[in-house]
């Protein structure tokens, strides 16, 4: 079975540790054997027909579902390829990222300041109410109790 792995199939490149091209890997009995011989038809045929027996093979790596990190890395690599083709785009991307980050930072700072001001105002109102309570009690002690309408008629 022959499979060509090009630049877009990064999961296969990572799984089989393909670092350069062409990389030839022979699979037999659950093992993978990397071909490092001459790039001639005769040499590769000899390897495939039994020459691999002399080589110690590694177990075929298990195929894992791509995780979030793998997807992020793959997208960043694609972005890097686009940017290296057109360097002006990197300035645009960085500018957009900077503006977005600045906007998020200002929003968070505004929320923090608003919350801090509310807490300060609430604490000030509470202190003012606590300070006013004893004064009101002292004023009430010094005054005669207010007469009701019934008391006023009786006089």
C-alpha positions, 0 to 999 in steps of 0.5 A: 500500500502506498500513501503520499503524505503532503504538507497538509496532513500534519497529523500523519507527519507527526504520528510517523515523525516525517521530517523530510521528503521523501520519507519512505516507511515500510509497514509489516506485522505491526511494525514500521521500518524507515527505509534509509537506503539508496533511492533506486528501484532495485534497492527499494524492491530488495528492502520490501522483499525481505531486506527489512528483516535485518532492520529493527522496527518500531511499533506503529504509533496509535492514531489519536484524535486531534486535540485542541492543541493539535488543531491550534498548532495546525492553524497557526502553521497554516497562518505562518505559511500565509504570512511568510508568503505575504509579509504585509499581512503579519502587520495587519494581523498583529494590529488587529490582535493588538486592538482586540486585546486592548479593547478586552483589557479596557472592558475588563478594567471598566468593569473592575472600576465600576465595581470598586466605585459601587463598593466604595459608595456602599461602604460610605453610605453604611458609615454615614448611616452608622454615624447618623444613628447615635445622633438621632438617638441622642436628639430623641432622648433630649426631646419630650415625647410627641403628644398624640391628638387625643392628649392635645384634646384632653388638655 
